[in-house]
Amino acid sequence: MPGAEPQSIVTAPTEAAIFLVVTVAPGAEDAVRDLLAAAGGLKRSVGFRVPEAELTLVVGIGAELWDRVFGGSRPANLHVLPVFSGDRHTAPSTPGDLLFHIRAHRFDLCFELAQRITDHLGAAGTVVDEVHGFRSFDERDLLGFVDGTENPEGAAAHAAVTIGAEDPAFAGGSYVIVQKYIHDLPAWDALSTEAQEAAIGRTKLSDIEFDDDAKAANAHLTLNVIEDEDGEELEILRFNMPFGRVGAQEFGTYYIAYARDPATIERMLRNMFIGDPPGTTDRLLDFSTALTGGLFYAPPIDFLDDPPERAPASESAESAPPDDAPAADPPPAGDGSLNIGSLRRA
């Protein structure tokens, strides 16, 4: 898809977001194609009434649903997210066929668009995860640290998330990985500020990153710095949001990261949950538990507006990679603050 227009991924942070992960019923593939074609119109119908709210929608498609709806070749790096399981912590891989990432400066627009999407899908799909995210003070997560400091900007952001000539049939698209984390806030709050800063690798109040020689081996930033073979740090773009229910004592971060190659994010997860070296796991995971995990391909706008027909069965059988194929190791890369999985720019 040379020259294809990406979805609205590279945008400024918003005050509200809704994240929907949906599984699709057997035999409902035509309903999925109809929903993909209608998604842009639904977003315009809701957002046009309050343009200053800057409503956006990004739609992602999972590997197993791709095979059912389109067949043929998948995007080169689209696969079921692996489970990352170490001696102490596990990042699960959970069911999900479609992802809807809805953002705006007002929550009511996010809510209405989510309702329109689920109404359109009807019995064809089941929402298996729904998270309502909110902006917390000056872009801080519920652990009290600024989240998203090292996101790339401008042309660098587009380059970090947009597939190019390396996979020309799917150029203009992006990969997105999501996880839902629940935090043990009483245990975290029992730490001193200095101990919290050591776990992250940056100061809490001023959001200044520690020098490399001052970071602990198990600090979040230490394990999330990924570099390529030339020593250049690889970048991703994150739009994490806090969420919670005070009555249920549920306090969390919804992690959502976009990348040109999901291997970068997968290497970060491997470092966090298994360790680099193995056993040196992310200190934050002693206070944060991953409940979900999924990988999706976010196609360009023209793909959604006019979804292709399913490839012939023979082509699908020959071209689709096996679901249990191991994820390719990412080129080494990036930095983060919870900020789960952030990447530091050079």
N, C-alpha and C positions, 0 to 999 in steps of 0.2 A: 504494500500500500504506500508507495513512495508519495511523499507530499501530503499524506493524510493528516487531518486536523485532530490533535489529541483532545480528549475530554478535559474538563476544567479541573485539572489536578493542581497546577501551579497557581495558587491563590493565596491571599493574605489570611492569617488566622481569623476565625470568627468566634462569636460568643456562644454559639449553639451548634450542636450536631446530633444526628441520629445515625446509628449504625445498624443495619439490618442484614442478617445472614439467613438465607432461605434455602431449603431443600425443595426439589421439584419432584412431584409425583410421577411414577412410571406412566408413560403414555401421554404426558403433558408437554411434549417437546414443541408442538405447534403453538401452544399458549405462551411458551417462553419466547419464541420468535416474535409473536405479536406484542408481547410486553416490551421487548428490546426496541422494537420499532416505535412504540408509543411513548417510551420514557422521556425523550426530549420534549415532546408536546405536553406531557403532564407537567414537567418542570417549568416550561414557559407559562402554562396556564396559571400556575400558582405564583410564580415569581414575578410575572409582569405587573401584578397589582401593587407590589411594593418593591420597585426596582432598587431602592436604596438599601434593602436588606441583603442584596447580592446572593440570592439563593443559588446554590450549585448542586449538581448531582453527578456522581461517578458510579458507573455500573461495572462490576467485575464478574467474570465467568470462571467457574472452577473446571479442573481438568476432566473430571468424569462427566459433567454436564456437556462440556465441549464435544466429547465423543458422541454423546447421545443426540445432540442437536445439529452439529455440523459435520462430524466425522472428518475424514481426511487428515491432513497434517495439523497438528497443534502448533501454537507458537512454540518456538524452540525450547524455552525453559519453563513451560507450563507443565506442572505435575502436582500430584497430591503432596502437600507439605509433609516432610518426614517428621517422625517423633525424635526429639532430642532428649535422651535419657541418660543421666549420669548417676553416680553413686548416691547423690543426695537430692537432686532436683530433676523434674521432668517437664519439658515443653510438649504438651499434647498436640495431636492433629485431630481435629473434630469435623463432623460432617458439615458441608456447605457447598451449594451449587451456584448461588448468586450472592453477590455482595452489593449493597446499596449504601454509599457514603454520601449523606445529605448534610449540607452545611449552610448556615445563614447567620446574619447578625441578629435575627429574631427567631425564637424557638417555634412560634406558631406556624411559620412557613415550613419549617422542617417537619413539624407534626402533620400538617395537611398533606404535604407531598408524600410522606410515608403512608398515610392513609390511602391516598389515590393509587399508589403503587400496589399496595396489598389488595385493595378492592379490585383492581384490574387483573391481578393474578388469580384471585379467588381460590377455589379449591385445588388449583394446579400446584400451589406451593404452600409450604409451612414455614413460618418464621421460627427458626430454632435459636436465634439469639437476637435480642433487641436491646440496645444500650442508648440512653439519652445522655449525651455529654454536655458539659457546661464549661465556660471559661472561669477559672479561679484566680481572682486578683490579677497580678501582673504575669500572666501566663505560667503560673506555678501549678504543679501537681499537688495531690493531697498529702504528699510527703514533705511539702514545703519548699521544693526546689524548682527553679525556672526550667521549663520543659520546651525544648526546641531551639535553644540558643544557636546551635551550629547547623541549622538548615541552610543549604545553599540558596542563593538568591539570583533572580534574573536569568540570564542565559545559562549560568551554571546549574540552576535548578532544572531547567528544561533538559539540559544534557544529561543530568543525573537520572531522570525518570523516563525518558522517551527512547523507545527502541528505534534503531536506525538501520543502516545498511547491513549490519550483522545478521539481520533476519528480515529481508526486504518484504516478504509476503505479509508480515505483521508489523511493519514500521508504523510509527505514530502511536502505537499502543504502549502500555506500561504494565509492570507487575506490581501487585500489592499483597502484602502479608498483614494479617490482623491477629491480635491476641487480646484476650481479656484477662487482666491481672487484678487480684484482690489483695489488699494490703492489711497487715496486722498493725494497725496504727497504735494501739497501746504499747506494743513491744518496741515499735520504732520511736515513739515519743519518749520512751524511757531512756533512750540513748542520749548522751550529751550531744550538743551541736558539733563538737569536734569529731565525735565518732560517726555521726551522720555524714559529715563532710568527707571523712576518710573513705566511707563506703561509696560515695559518689565520685570523688576525685575533683571536686570544685567547692568553692565557698557557697554558703547558703544565702547570706544576705546580698552580697555583691555579685554573685554568679560568675566568679573568676575561676578559670580552670587552674588546677595545680600544675606546677612544672612536672615534667615526666619523672624526674628522679625523686619527687616527693609523693608520687602516687603509690598506693599499696598494690601488690601483685593481684589482689582480688577486687580492686576497685572497679566500679562499673565502667569508667572511662578507659581504664587500662585494657580491659577485655574487649572493648568495642572499637578499638582503633584497628582498622583493617587497611592494609596497603597492597598495592599491586606489585608486580615483579620489579618495577622501577622505584619502589619506595614512595609512590604517590598515594595519598589517602583517597579512598573511594567514597563517594557521597551518595546518600539517599535523602528522601524528603519525608518527614514525619508530621502527622497532624494528630498527635495524641490528645486525648481529652479526659479530664476527671469525670467520674460518675459516682453515684452512691445512693444509699437509702439509710437515713440516720436511724430509723426505728429498727431496722434489721442489722444495724452496725456493719453495713456493707460500704466499704470505701475502696475505690479502685481507679485504675488507669486503663483506658482502652487504647491499646497500641495499634497504630496503623501507619505503615511505611510503604512508600512507593519507590521503585528502583527500575533502572533499565535492565538489570540482571538480578534476579532474586537470590543468586548465590552469595551476593554480598551480605544480605540480611541473614541468610542461613548460616554463614560463617560466624556472624555475631551471636546467633542463638547457640551455636555449637560451643563457642567460647564461654558463654554465660552459663549454660546448663551442664556441660561436660567438663569444661575447663581448658585453659591454655597456659601451662601444660595441664593434662587431665588431672582433675581433682581440685584445681585452683578455680573454683566456681565464683560467680558474681556474688558479692556480699549482699547485694540488695535482695537476692532470692531467699535469704533467711527471713525476710519480712514481706515478700511479695510472691504470690502463687499464681501461675498461669493456669487458667481454666479452659481456654479454647485456643485454637490455632488453625489458620487456613491460608491458602495461597490462591490468588485469582489473577486472570489477565483482564486488563481494562482496555478494550479495543478503541480505535479511533471513532469519532462521531459518525462518519459516513457508514461504518460497519453497522453501528446500532440503528441508524436511520433506515438502512436497507439490508437486513441480515441475509447472508447468502443461504442458498438451499443446501441441504445435506449432501455431502459428497457421495458418489456411488459406493456401494458396500465393498467392492473389491479394493477401491482406493483407500477406504477407511481402514480396512484390515491390514493393508500393506504399510500405511503411513503412520498410524497412531502409535506412539511409544507406549510400552507397558506401564501400567500404573505403579508397579512395584520397582521400577527402575530407580536406582539410587540417585539422589540429587548430585549434580556435579559440584565438586569443591569450588567455591568462589575464589577468585583471585584474592589474596589477603587484603583486608581493608578496615576503616572507619573509627569514630569516637562516639560516645553517648553519655547522656545523663538521663535520669528517669523522667523523662528523657530515655526510656528503654530503647536502646538501639539507635542512638544518634551518631552522627559521623562528624568528625572535626575536619574543617577545611584547612588546607595548607596556608 
